[in-house]
């Protein structure tokens, strides 16, 4: 009879190396807090050092503009340097824009796809070759990837592209014993809608609590889930 393997204690996360991109956002910070309580070793990445420094969780902090083509590789390298390996990657980076497609600028469209679509792809490419067996990659297309909405067409398309990417990535990653979680939570009160790259958010019902959404995602990371549709977050 063998003893517990690395991470079996504390819900499967104790001592596991976790890289969180977008760690200072409403959802990223909630995920960081949850995983810290589970005993994970964190590498926290965001654009602003001052916001990283204010996070009340232990971990290595690295300020990067992830739109830089080399930034995802730098983030992965930092996690390996900090923990000696990489078990989990959580991509909680995202931007939003609102407005009819006839009014949306080309600059806004480029920002949506650069941040929401290209970063997950670049991150997966950087992480996949070096992650430990049994590792996990988490992307968050959100509920908009299940049903796009008028006034959010380009934003929804940038997220639906990630869902499509995850579908194929999960098959490629399986060969390396890596699990991909595609998380599509409903509207969550992260504050993202209050800071669009363009346009103004329509009136929306109160969203889910970020801590509750984070708990569902973190339980999936610690378990064996591969798909988290919007219905998985309904109480």
Secondary structure as GFF3:
##gff-version 3
##sequence-region A 1 235
A	DSSP	alpha_helix	9	12	.	.	.	ID=ss1
A	DSSP	beta_strand	17	21	.	.	.	ID=ss2
A	DSSP	alpha_helix	26	37	.	.	.	ID=ss3
A	DSSP	beta_strand	41	46	.	.	.	ID=ss4
A	DSSP	alpha_helix	49	53	.	.	.	ID=ss5
A	DSSP	beta_strand	60	63	.	.	.	ID=ss6
A	DSSP	alpha_helix	71	83	.	.	.	ID=ss7
A	DSSP	beta_strand	88	91	.	.	.	ID=ss8
A	DSSP	alpha_helix	106	113	.	.	.	ID=ss9
A	DSSP	pi_helix	114	118	.	.	.	ID=ss10
A	DSSP	alpha_helix	119	128	.	.	.	ID=ss11
A	DSSP	beta_strand	136	139	.	.	.	ID=ss12
A	DSSP	three_ten_helix	143	145	.	.	.	ID=ss13
A	DSSP	alpha_helix	153	174	.	.	.	ID=ss14
A	DSSP	beta_strand	179	183	.	.	.	ID=ss15
A	DSSP	three_ten_helix	192	195	.	.	.	ID=ss16
A	DSSP	alpha_helix	210	222	.	.	.	ID=ss17
A	DSSP	beta_strand	227	228	.	.	.	ID=ss18
A	DSSP	three_ten_helix	230	233	.	.	.	ID=ss19
###
